[in-house]
Amino acid sequence: MATTSGKTYKDICADIKAGRFAPVYLIHGEESYFADELAKAFETAIPEEERDFNLYRIYAPETPMETVASTCQRYPVMAPRQMVIVREAQSVPAREIAKLIPYIQHAIPTTVLVILCRGEKSKSTTLTTAVRKAGVVLESPKLKERDVDSLIMSIVKDNDQSIESKGIAMLRDHIGNDVARIYNELGKLQMILGRGAMITPESIEVNVGISKDYNNFELVDSIAARNMRKSFEIIDHFRRDPKRNPSIVTCATLFTFFSNLTVAHFTPDKSTRSLMEALGFRWENQLKGVMTGMRNFNARQCIEILSALRAFDVKSKGIGSRQNEYDLLTELMITIYSAKGRISA
């Protein structure tokens, strides 16, 4: 999630809503969602009737930074502040964007300068340092897979709702680490279900379009429990609805599961705390499937299955095979359930 020195994404949103502004902001990082959303929030902070005079939307690659600094030194027209929003600053060389530093060091209080680096960190570390001293820096790195559950729970809590653990797994499996989609889907559920509601697998199935019974989360659970019949039912469902169930996502999900099983098997201390630390889990409930899988697949079987998953990934991309991806997925299931733990050198 977005991190910063003192201010979070939620803090900045709250400040904008309350009319509290720093003289300068730098919004940067690999995750572009926060830059996009804050750009909208800063723009709407200027009343519509004032925007012709007090809102400047500047495209950095087409505008000299001297011009940006000169614009910032103007005074607002019959208003308490003007907003200068510099977009696509990541496309400007470090030496060019650094030309804003003299202004930043002597920023005037009636101007709010917002520098947006979409999808990248600022190229100028000296600019970042200057902004940190004078205003607010928000850096948003790419969301890691292991942090998806935390983000979902945080947004749900902010929306004054709650969510079942299976619902978290369904959303994680369906959306992955796409921050924009996570916010959008949970925002939709907030509007539809209302504040105080419990987000259930059934409500996700109806409103997001994910089957509560036939998804990668359920597939992993069925494999962990060696429920072969259920596994093949899910694969058959995937075959009938390939658009919503691409095999590449299934392969990635299974690879993560069996990688976790392998790590767990080779972790000397099998206590809950030790396994959670080794796997990077934050909640004990995340261990449930792993503990079940450890009882049904030994370490050597897991290594053999990981090798089969790598082979599946190659074949599903048309390399060395012309089979349908779901035929390959069916073969993969057979390999998983028949794995003997033979490891070739």
N, C-alpha and C positions, 0 to 999 in steps of 0.2 A: 504494500500500500504506500501511498505518497508519504514521504518523510521530509522534514525540514528542521531548521534550527528555531524551535519555539512555536511554530504555527503548523497545524495540520491542514489538510484540504477542508475538513469540516470547520475548523476555526476560521479560515479565510472566508468561506461561504457565510458563516455567521456574522463576521465583521462587515462584509459587504451589505448584508441585509440590514444591519444596524447602522450603516453609514459611517463605519470606522475604517479609515484608510491609512496605510503607510504611504510615504511619498513615492516608493518604487518597489516593484515586485519582479522577481525572476522566476518563471515557471518553466522547468526543464526536466529532462529525463526520457528514458525509453518509452514509458507508458504515456501515450498522447491523450488519453481520455480526460485527465485532469486539466490539461492545457485547454482543450476544447470547451469544457464545461465552464471553467473560470473565465475564459474569453467572453462567453455569453453573459455570465453574471456581471462582469465589469461593465460591459456595454449597457446592459439594462439598468445599471446603477445611475446612469445619466437619464433624467426624464426625457421622454420622446420629444417634447417640444423644445428641448435644449440641444438635441444631438447635432443639429446642423452647425452649431457654433462651438460646442464644447466637447465633442467626441471626435477623436482623430483615429481612424483605422489605417495603420501604415504597414505596407508590405515591404519588409526589410530589404530583400534583394534588389528592389527598384528604387530605394530611397537612401541617399547619403546620410550617415549618422549625424553629420553636422546639422542637417535639416531637421532631424528628429530632436536634437538638443535645442535648436532654435525654437521649435514648436513648443517644447516643454517650458520654455522661459516666457511664453505668452501668459497673459492673465485671462481667466474665464470671463465670458460675456454675461453679465447680470446673473451670476450663479456662484455658489461657493467653491466650485472646483471644475477643472476640465480633466478629461480622461484621454491619455495617449496610449494606444495599444499597438505594440510593434509585433507583428506576426512573422512567422518563419525566420526567426533570428538565427536558427541553426544553419541556415544557408549562407550566412555572411561570414567571411573570414574573421579570425580572432582579432586581428589588428584593426579591422573596421568596426566591429561591435564595441571594442575597447575605447573607441572615441567618445562613448557616452559616459565614461568614468568621471571626467571633470564635472559634467552636469550632476551626476549622481552624488558626488561629494558635496555639492552645494545645491541640492534639490530645493525647489520652492514648494511651500506647503499647499498651494492651491492647485498643483498639478499632481495627478496620479499617473506615473509611468509604469506600464505593464509590458515586460519583455517576455515573449513566448518562444520557446525552442521546442518545436513539436517533434516528438519521437527521438530526440537526442539530448545529450547534455550540452551545456554551453561550451563553446570552443575556447572561451576566454576565462581562465581561472582568476585573473585579476578583476574581471568584471564581476564574477560571482562573489569574490571577497568584498568588493566595494558595495554591492547590493546588500550583502549580509550585514554590513556595518550600518547602512542607511535605511534598510527596509526589511523585506521578507524574501527569503529564497525557499522555494518548494521544489524538491527533487523527487520525481516519481519513477523509480526503476521498474523494469518489467516484472509483473507479478509472477512469483515462483509457484509452481504447481502445489507445493506443500502449504502455501499460504492462502489457497483458494477458499478452503473451509472457513478460515478466520475472517476473510473479507465478507463472505456470505453472511456469517453470523453477526458481524459488525453492522452491516447494512440492514439486516432484518431487525436488529435491536434498535437502530436509529429510526426505523419505520414503525417502532412500537408494536412489533409483531413477534411471534416465535415460530420456530420451524422444527419439524421432526428430523432426526438424524438421517433417515432414509431420504428425506427431501433434499438435504444438503448434498448427499452422495449423488442423487439424480441430477441436480443442477450442475455439480462439478463435472460429472461424466458427460453431460450434454454440451456444456458451454466451455469447459476448460478454463484457461486463464485469460479469457477475453474480458477485460474489465468493463468495457462499454456494454457488452451484452449482459454481464452479471447485474450491473446497475439497472439496465433497461428492463430486464425480465422481473427483477425484484420490485422495481417501481410499478410495473404493470400489476403485479400481485398485490401491491399495497393499495392501488386504486380499486381493484376489483373486490378484494376481500375486506378492505377497511382496516383501520388501526385496531390493535388488540387481537387480531385474528391469529389463529394457528395455521401455518402453511403446511399442509399435509401432502403426501404423495398423490392423493386423489385430486387436490386442487392444482397441483403442478401438471398432472396429466391433462386436465381439462383446459387449463389456461396457457400453458407453455407448449403443450403438444408432445410431451414425453410419456411414453407408456410406463406405468408404474410396475408392470409385471414383466415387460420385455425390454430390457435395457442392459447396458454393460455392467452396471452395478449388480443387477440380479444374476447376470451371467457369471461374474466373479464369485458371487455367493454360492451359486449352484456348483461351480467347479470346486470351490474350497470344501464343500460338503460331499463331493463326489456324487452329485445328483445328475447322472448322465442324461436321464430322460428330460429333465428341465433344461439342461444345457442345449440339447438338440432342438427343443421346442423354441428356445430363444433364437438360435441360429436360423431356424426356419422362418421365424418372424422377421429377422433382419433381411433375409433373402427377399421377402415380399415387400419390404419397404426400404430399399437400399438408399434412398435419398436421405432419410433420417438416420440411417445406421451404417455409415461408411466403414468398411472393414479396417481401414487404416487406424481409425479411432479405437476399434475393438482390439486390434493388435497392440496398440500403445498401452491400453488399459491392462491387458493381460501381462504385458512385459513388466509393467510397474508392479503388479501383484506378485508375480513369480520372482522378481528381483527382491522385493521386500521379504518374501519367504526365504530366499537364499541368505540374505543378510541376517534374518532372524535365526536361521539354523546355525550360522557360524558365529553368532554372538555368544560368548562363553556364559555370561550371566543371563539366564532366561527370565529374570524377574520382570514384572510389568514396567517398572521405572527404567530398567536398563534397556529393554526392547524399545520402549517409546523414544528413548534418547538415541539409540542406534538408528531408528527408522525416521527420526525427525517428526514424530507424531506429537500432537498437542493434547489430544483427548484419549482417555483410556478406551472409549468406544471404538476408536479407529483400529484397535488391535484385535477386535472380535474376529474378523475374517481371517486375519493372519494366524491367529491361534488355532482356528479350525483347519486352515490349510496345512499348518505344520503337522497336524495329526494324520493327515491323509497323503502328504507328499514329502518324501525325505529330501535331503539336500542334493543328492545325486540326481534324483528325478527332476528337481527344479532346474538344475544346470542343463540337463538334457532337453527340457521343455523350452528354456531360454534359447537354446540353439535352434530348436524347431521354429520358434517365433521369429528369429532372425531370417531363417530360410523362407518362412511365409511372407515376411515383409518384402523380400526381394522378388519372389514369384508373383505376388499380388500386383507388383508394378510392371509385370510383363517381361521380366528378365528370367529367361530359362524356362518359361511356362506360358501357355496360352489358355490355361484353365480359367473359368469364371472365379472371381474372388470368393464367392460364397461356397463354391465347390471346394476351394482351397481351405476355407474356414472350417468346413465340415471335416476335411482330412486332418486339419490341425486339432480339432476336438478329439478325433480318434487317437492321434499321437499323444495328446495330453493324458487321456485316460489309460492308455496302454504303456506309458513310459515306464521302463524298467530301471532307469538310472545308469544306463550304459553310456559312458563318456568316451568318445573317440579322441585319440591324441591329435 
